[in-house]
Amino acid sequence: MEGEMVKSSFEEKLAAASGAEQLKTAKQLLKNGALTCAWRMPDGRISAIFLDHNTYARAQVTPGDHGGVDCDLCGEIDGKLCAHAVAAIMY
């Protein structure tokens, strides 16, 4: 029961930071194996490589309340996380 509360809280936070549709798309990216690799950089950023339509693309997420996203597929986004950023965090 306690694990469900943590999972729910984690997903609720991601949905609030990105939107329900982005969260759903992120889950599909993970399920379909589009995330090739991901790692945390020394400065805390999360970097991920995705395979999308036979092209590799990079997404970097700066976590935190004032974080940001730089995604080769979605561009630089202020305020909301793209599906690639959410997938990288979930991974």
ZARO-494275 format. One record per atom (N, C-alpha, C, O): x, y, z. Coordinates in pm, whole numbers, padded with zeros to 5 digits, always signed. Example, Ala and Ser with C-alpha at 12.3 -4.5 7.8 and 13.67 -1.06 7.14 Angstrom:
BEGIN
+01319-00569+00780
+01230-00450+00780
+01320-00330+00780
+01424-00332+00846
+01285-00225+00708
+01367-00106+00714
+01290+00003+00787
+01341+00114+00804
//
This chain:
BEGIN
+00082-00119+00000
+00000+00000+00000
+00087+00126+00000
+00059+00221-00073
+00191+00126+00082
+00277+00241+00089
+00352+00263-00043
+00372+00378-00084
+00392+00154-00110
+00458+00164-00240
+00368+00226-00345
+00415+00302-00430
+00240+00195-00339
+00144+00255-00432
+00133+00405-00411
+00121+00481-00508
+00138+00449-00287
+00131+00592-00258
+00252+00664-00314
+00239+00774-00368
+00371+00604-00301
+00492+00664-00354
+00485+00670-00506
+00516+00774-00565
+00444+00562-00570
+00431+00557-00716
+00332+00663-00763
+00359+00738-00856
+00218+00666-00699
+00116+00762-00737
+00167+00905-00723
+00146+00988-00811
+00234+00932-00612
+00286+01065-00588
+00390+01102-00695
+00391+01215-00745
+00478+01009-00730
+00580+01031-00831
+00515+01061-00966
+00552+01157-01033
+00418+00979-01005
+00350+01001-01133
+00267+01129-01131
+00259+01199-01232
+00208+01161-01018
+00132+01286-01008
+00223+01406-01026
+00186+01504-01091
+00342+01400-00968
+00438+01510-00983
+00481+01524-01128
+00492+01635-01180
+00507+01411-01194
+00545+01416-01336
+00431+01470-01422
+00454+01549-01513
+00309+01427-01394
+00193+01476-01470
+00175+01626-01450
+00142+01698-01544
+00198+01673-01328
+00185+01817-01301
+00294+01896-01373
+00271+02009-01416
+00413+01836-01388
+00525+01905-01451
+00520+01897-01603
+00588+01974-01671
+00440+01805-01658
+00440+01785-01802
+00302+01787-01866
+00285+01837-01977
+00205+01732-01796
+00071+01713-01852
+00043+01565-01867
+00135+01486-01887
-00083+01528-01859
-00121+01387-01864
-00084+01321-01997
-00042+01206-01999
-00099+01393-02106
-00067+01337-02238
+00082+01311-02254
+00121+01210-02312
+00165+01402-02203
+00310+01383-02210
+00353+01263-02126
+00442+01187-02166
+00289+01245-02009
+00319+01129-01924
+00283+01000-01996
+00358+00903-01991
+00168+00998-02061
+00125+00879-02135
+00223+00849-02250
+00259+00733-02272
+00265+00952-02321
+00361+00935-02431
+00495+00886-02379
+00559+00802-02442
+00538+00938-02265
+00664+00895-02204
+00661+00747-02170
+00758+00676-02192
+00549+00701-02117
+00536+00559-02085
+00545+00474-02211
+00603+00366-02209
+00486+00523-02321
+00494+00451-02448
+00637+00447-02501
+00681+00345-02555
+00710+00558-02487
+00849+00561-02530
+00930+00453-02457
+01010+00383-02519
+00908+00441-02326
+00979+00340-02247
+00935+00199-02286
+01018+00109-02301
+00805+00182-02302
+00751+00050-02335
+00801+00003-02472
+00828-00116-02491
+00812+00095-02567
+00852+00060-02704
+01004+00055-02722
+01051+00026-02832
+01079+00082-02617
+01225+00073-02625
+01291+00187-02699
+01402+00172-02750
+01226+00302-02707
+01283+00416-02777
+01400+00479-02701
+01487+00541-02761
+01402+00462-02569
+01512+00513-02489
+01630+00418-02502
+01623+00303-02457
+01737+00465-02563
+01854+00381-02588
+01944+00374-02465
+01990+00266-02428
+01969+00490-02402
+02049+00493-02280
+02021+00625-02207
+01972+00722-02265
+02054+00625-02079
+02036+00745-01997
+02140+00744-01886
+02180+00637-01839
+02183+00862-01845
+02281+00872-01737
+02267+01007-01669
+02214+01103-01726
+02317+01013-01546
+02317+01139-01471
+02457+01198-01481
+02557+01131-01455
+02463+01324-01520
+02591+01393-01535
+02638+01443-01398
+02557+01453-01306
+02766+01474-01383
+02818+01520-01254
+02747+01643-01198
+02741+01661-01076
+02694+01728-01286
+02624+01848-01237
+02477+01821-01203
+02405+01914-01167
+02433+01695-01214
+02297+01658-01176
+02198+01645-01291
+02090+01590-01274
+02236+01696-01409
+02146+01683-01525
+02132+01537-01565
+02224+01457-01547
+02016+01503-01620
+01992+01370-01673
+01999+01381-01825
+01929+01461-01886
+02084+01299-01884
+02095+01294-02030
+02040+01162-02079
+02057+01059-02013
+01975+01165-02193
+01917+01044-02249
+01928+01050-02401
+01924+01157-02462
+01942+00933-02459
+01945+00919-02605
+01824+00835-02646
+01801+00727-02592
+01749+00886-02743
+01630+00818-02794
+01651+00783-02940
+01718+00856-03013
+01593+00672-02982
+01591+00634-03123
+01450+00661-03174
+01354+00596-03134
+01440+00758-03264
+01309+00799-03316
+01315+00801-03469
+01386+00882-03528
+01241+00712-03532
+01237+00702-03678
+01377+00689-03737
+01414+00763-03829
+01455+00594-03684
+01590+00564-03731
+01689+00679-03713
+01791+00684-03781
+01658+00772-03623
+01746+00884-03594
+01767+00891-03443
+01672+00880-03366
+01891+00908-03403
+01920+00925-03260
+01903+01071-03221
+01945+01161-03293
+01841+01093-03106
+01818+01229-03057
+01850+01233-02908
+01833+01134-02837
+01895+01348-02861
+01937+01367-02723
+01836+01454-02648
+01778+01547-02704
+01816+01422-02523
+01736+01506-02434
+01813+01522-02305
+01867+01425-02251
+01819+01646-02254
+01882+01673-02126
+01780+01741-02035
+01711+01834-02076
+01774+01692-01912
+01679+01745-01814
+01757+01796-01695
+01843+01726-01641
+01728+01919-01655
+01783+01973-01532
+01674+01960-01427
+01574+02032-01434
+01691+01869-01330
+01586+01847-01232
+01575+01962-01132
+01665+02044-01118
+01462+01965-01064
+01439+02066-00961
+01322+02154-00994
+01264+02147-01102
+01288+02238-00899
+01174+02327-00915
+01193+02427-01029
+01096+02468-01092
+01316+02465-01055
+01344+02561-01162
+01427+02496-01271
+01513+02559-01332
+01400+02368-01294
+01474+02292-01393
+01434+02330-01535
+01352+02418-01556
+01494+02263-01629
+01464+02289-01769
+01491+02167-01854
+01541+02065-01806
+01457+02179-01981
+01473+02069-02076
+01536+02123-02203
+01501+02231-02251
+01629+02047-02257
+01683+02074-02389
+01672+01943-02466
+01743+01847-02437
+01582+01940-02564
+01552+01817-02637
+01571+01841-02786
+01518+01937-02842
+01648+01752-02851
+01670+01764-02995
+01539+01752-03074
+01526+01812-03181
+01444+01677-03021
+01318+01656-03092
+01213+01763-03061
+01135+01801-03148
+01213+01811-02939
+01108+01905-02896
+01159+02048-02879
+01080+02139-02858
+01289+02067-02887
+01345+02200-02866
+01363+02228-02718
+01346+02140-02634
+01398+02351-02687
+01416+02392-02548
+01280+02436-02494
+01213+02520-02555
+01242+02381-02383
+01108+02405-02328
+01121+02469-02191
+01196+02420-02106
+01048+02575-02169
+01043+02637-02037
+00908+02608-01974
+00805+02622-02039
+00910+02569-01851
+00784+02551-01778
+00732+02409-01773
+00697+02362-01664
+00726+02339-01885
+00672+02203-01889
+00776+02107-01943
+00862+02145-02023
+00768+01983-01901
+00858+01879-01950
+00799+01814-02075
+00678+01792-02082
+00883+01784-02172
+00838+01710-02289
+00835+01561-02253
+00885+01521-02148
+00776+01480-02339
+00764+01337-02313
+00901+01270-02301
+00918+01175-02224
+01000+01318-02377
+01135+01260-02370
+01198+01287-02233
+01265+01201-02178
+01177+01406-02181
+01230+01440-02049
+01163+01354-01942
+01230+01305-01851
+01034+01337-01952
+00960+01255-01855
+01009+01111-01861
+01029+01048-01757
+01029+01058-01981
+01078+00921-01996
+01216+00905-01933
+01244+00805-01867
+01301+01004-01954
+01437+00999-01895
+01430+00998-01743
+01504+00924-01677
+01343+01078-01688
+01327+01082-01541
+01271+00951-01490
+01316+00901-01387
+01172+00896-01560
+01111+00772-01516
+01209+00655-01523
+01204+00564-01441
+01298+00658-01622
+01394+00551-01639
+01487+00544-01520
+01576+00459-01515
//
